[in-house]
Amino acid sequence: MSYPNRSATQWRKSIRSGGQGGECVEIAGLPRVVAVRDSKDPDGPRLTFSPAAWRAFSADAKNGAFDL
């Protein structure tokens, strides 16, 4: 997927990441998708999800569906 004006894309981390340089992902809301990238590799690959898929994933994560 190509990103409109990649330099202007506003990426954000979870407030729970504490702003530390650890293992974080960043997300960006783009016009029709939610993009996800590794904060340690900002120029690396990105995953994209539909807004509905991102909401479903986020809800499951908040509810502990992925906890080991």
GUNUVO-933706 format. One line per 4 residues: number of its first residue (from 1); their letters; for each residue y, x, z of N, C-alpha, C, CB. Coordinates in Angstrom, 3 decimals. Atoms other than C-alpha are relative to their C-alpha. Glycine has a CB too. Layout:
N
NUM	A	Y X Z Y X Z Y X Z Y X Z ~ ...
This chain:
68
1	MSYP	-1.175 0.838 0.000 0.000 0.000 0.000 1.230 0.877 0.000 0.002 -0.950 1.201 ~ -1.257 -0.742 -0.045 3.481 1.261 -0.706 0.922 -0.657 1.019 0.672 0.056 -1.405 ~ -0.902 0.483 -1.041 6.082 0.950 2.002 1.419 0.020 -0.530 -0.119 0.856 1.288 ~ -1.396 -0.010 0.422 9.601 -0.136 1.175 0.799 0.905 0.927 0.589 -1.435 -0.011
5	NRSA	-0.876 -0.885 -0.759 11.980 2.611 2.291 -0.687 0.504 1.270 1.300 -0.722 0.355 ~ 0.805 -0.491 -1.121 9.450 4.413 4.500 0.835 0.629 1.096 -1.006 0.999 -0.490 ~ -0.806 -0.664 -1.025 12.184 6.384 6.259 0.713 -1.003 0.896 1.018 0.924 -0.648 ~ -0.687 1.019 -0.799 13.791 3.142 7.477 -0.962 -0.888 0.785 0.858 -0.861 -0.899
9	TQWR	0.976 0.823 -0.718 10.545 1.633 8.800 0.119 0.250 1.491 -1.438 0.295 -0.483 ~ -0.143 -0.100 -1.450 10.905 0.922 12.513 -1.378 -0.074 0.661 0.928 -1.122 0.540 ~ 1.277 -0.077 -0.689 7.749 2.057 14.319 0.234 -0.120 1.493 -0.737 1.315 -0.336 ~ -0.131 0.098 -1.455 7.150 1.236 17.975 -1.353 0.186 0.667 0.610 -1.353 0.403
13	KSIR	1.192 -0.182 -0.824 4.669 2.131 20.698 -0.016 -1.069 1.074 -0.042 1.421 0.632 ~ 0.130 0.905 -1.125 3.371 -0.075 23.442 0.793 0.552 1.177 -1.485 -0.203 0.378 ~ -0.698 -0.449 -1.204 5.475 0.044 26.585 -0.997 0.562 1.007 0.804 -1.158 0.628 ~ 1.043 -0.510 -0.898 2.171 0.768 28.347 -0.405 1.426 -0.335 -1.219 -0.897 -0.056
17	SGGQ	0.345 -1.383 0.346 1.878 4.094 26.537 0.777 0.991 0.848 0.269 0.262 -1.480 ~ -0.770 -0.861 -0.881 4.487 5.503 28.904 0.832 1.037 -0.724 -0.907 0.679 0.941 ~ -0.789 -0.953 0.755 6.169 7.417 26.104 -0.559 1.412 0.005 1.374 0.021 0.527 ~ 0.610 -1.322 -0.042 3.812 10.319 26.682 -0.618 0.312 -1.354 -1.063 0.085 1.121
21	GGEC	0.527 -0.418 1.288 2.483 12.310 23.751 -1.493 -0.141 -0.134 0.370 1.391 -0.252 ~ 1.449 0.151 0.014 -1.073 11.173 24.377 -0.518 -0.755 -1.197 -0.445 -0.683 1.230 ~ 0.675 0.718 1.077 -3.352 9.040 22.292 0.589 -1.391 -0.132 -1.520 -0.077 0.254 ~ -0.699 1.269 0.193 -1.092 6.256 21.095 -0.068 -0.417 -1.455 1.464 0.105 0.456
25	VEIA	-0.218 0.510 1.345 -0.830 4.074 18.086 1.385 -0.615 -0.025 -1.098 -1.039 -0.416 ~ -1.298 0.621 0.201 2.414 2.780 16.676 -0.182 -1.125 -1.007 1.068 1.038 -0.486 ~ 0.056 1.103 0.957 2.991 -0.480 14.854 1.376 -0.227 -0.596 -0.518 -1.291 0.672 ~ -1.244 0.370 0.670 5.605 -1.648 12.400 -0.221 -1.348 -0.664 0.443 1.086 -1.046
29	GLPR	0.047 1.294 0.677 6.243 -5.210 11.312 0.707 0.118 -1.338 0.647 -1.113 0.869 ~ -0.560 -0.047 1.348 6.764 -5.176 7.569 0.040 -1.422 -0.552 -0.836 0.943 -0.931 ~ -0.184 1.377 0.482 7.566 -8.178 5.362 -1.233 -0.902 0.023 0.500 0.050 -1.373 ~ 1.176 0.867 0.045 3.987 -9.440 4.934 -1.198 0.550 0.755 -0.387 -0.242 -1.416
33	VVAV	1.113 -0.634 -0.700 1.853 -7.116 7.051 0.492 0.654 1.285 -0.690 1.041 -0.903 ~ -0.256 -0.851 -1.161 1.642 -5.287 10.352 -0.701 1.317 -0.300 -0.514 -0.659 1.365 ~ 0.552 -1.316 0.286 1.139 -1.557 9.805 -0.262 0.724 1.316 0.958 0.823 -0.905 ~ 0.397 -0.742 -1.198 -0.591 0.712 12.334 -0.232 1.453 -0.409 -1.291 -0.621 0.666
37	RDSK	0.209 -1.426 0.273 -0.522 4.521 12.477 -0.256 0.745 1.303 1.219 0.606 -0.738 ~ 0.242 -0.894 -1.130 -1.560 7.351 14.792 1.314 0.706 0.318 -1.145 1.036 -0.316 ~ -1.282 -0.605 -0.360 1.495 8.582 16.702 -0.019 1.519 -0.136 0.373 -0.381 1.421 ~ 0.098 -1.452 0.135 0.202 12.170 16.521 0.023 0.439 -1.456 -1.265 0.502 0.665
41	DPDG	0.031 -0.313 1.433 0.029 12.000 12.702 0.849 -1.027 -0.752 -1.471 0.011 -0.543 ~ -0.836 1.046 0.568 3.036 9.930 11.599 0.033 -0.038 -1.525 1.376 0.158 0.503 ~ 0.034 -0.002 1.465 2.681 10.995 7.954 -1.402 -0.239 -0.541 0.535 1.317 -0.532 ~ 1.386 0.212 0.406 -1.045 10.324 7.898 -0.257 -1.423 -0.454 -0.928 0.343 1.133
45	PRLT	0.366 1.325 0.497 -2.943 7.207 6.873 0.485 -1.119 0.919 -1.505 -0.092 -0.165 ~ -0.409 1.198 -0.734 -1.876 3.740 7.933 -0.973 -1.119 -0.325 1.463 -0.414 -0.353 ~ 0.792 1.213 0.202 -3.873 0.579 8.393 0.974 -1.159 -0.073 -1.061 -0.210 1.149 ~ -0.841 1.195 0.050 -2.401 -2.786 7.499 -0.846 -1.233 0.270 0.711 -0.121 -1.367
49	FSPA	0.652 1.251 -0.379 -3.282 -6.224 8.812 0.927 -1.153 -0.321 -0.382 -0.005 1.501 ~ -0.823 1.201 0.133 -2.116 -9.718 8.070 0.547 -0.329 1.388 -0.827 -1.213 -0.601 ~ -0.512 0.381 -1.314 0.071 -11.104 10.858 -1.020 -0.795 0.829 1.268 -0.814 -0.164 ~ 0.998 0.793 -0.727 -2.709 -13.577 11.776 -1.113 0.890 0.546 -0.595 -1.086 -0.914
53	AWRA	1.057 -0.911 -0.463 -5.345 -10.818 11.991 0.516 0.863 1.147 -0.503 0.897 -1.162 ~ -0.568 -0.816 -1.076 -3.013 -8.685 14.132 0.131 -0.815 1.286 1.374 0.560 -0.416 ~ -0.104 0.862 -1.200 -2.336 -11.605 16.504 -1.362 -0.197 0.640 0.612 -1.375 -0.361 ~ 1.352 0.203 -0.535 -6.080 -12.237 16.869 -0.501 1.275 0.686 -0.975 -0.419 -1.132
57	FSAD	0.410 -1.268 -0.605 -6.801 -8.547 17.522 0.747 0.240 1.307 0.245 1.166 -0.973 ~ -0.811 -0.215 -1.202 -3.932 -8.290 20.023 -0.442 -0.904 1.144 1.476 -0.241 -0.308 ~ 0.443 0.939 -1.037 -5.086 -11.382 21.900 -1.342 0.437 0.579 -0.107 -1.432 -0.570 ~ 1.293 -0.469 -0.497 -8.657 -10.071 22.117 0.148 1.251 0.853 -0.943 0.275 -1.163
61	AKNG	-0.208 -1.219 -0.770 -7.442 -6.673 23.326 0.596 -0.334 1.375 0.922 0.972 -0.770 ~ -0.625 0.394 -1.278 -5.256 -8.283 26.011 -0.990 -0.684 0.910 1.192 -0.921 -0.242 ~ 0.980 0.720 -0.795 -8.186 -10.420 27.137 -1.223 0.839 0.369 -0.438 -1.219 -0.741 ~ 1.089 -0.895 -0.394 -10.484 -7.394 27.524 -1.223 -0.035 -0.884 -0.411 -0.314 1.363
65	AFDL	1.163 0.117 0.868 -12.768 -8.109 24.593 -0.566 1.362 -0.439 0.364 -0.814 -1.218 ~ 0.441 -1.313 0.448 -12.961 -4.392 23.765 -0.226 0.980 1.147 1.005 0.570 -0.953 ~ 0.211 -0.850 -1.164 -13.271 -3.033 27.305 -1.474 0.379 0.106 0.472 -0.709 1.289 ~ 1.387 -0.452 -0.157 -16.364 -0.969 27.906 -0.449 -0.143 1.428 -0.155 1.448 -0.448
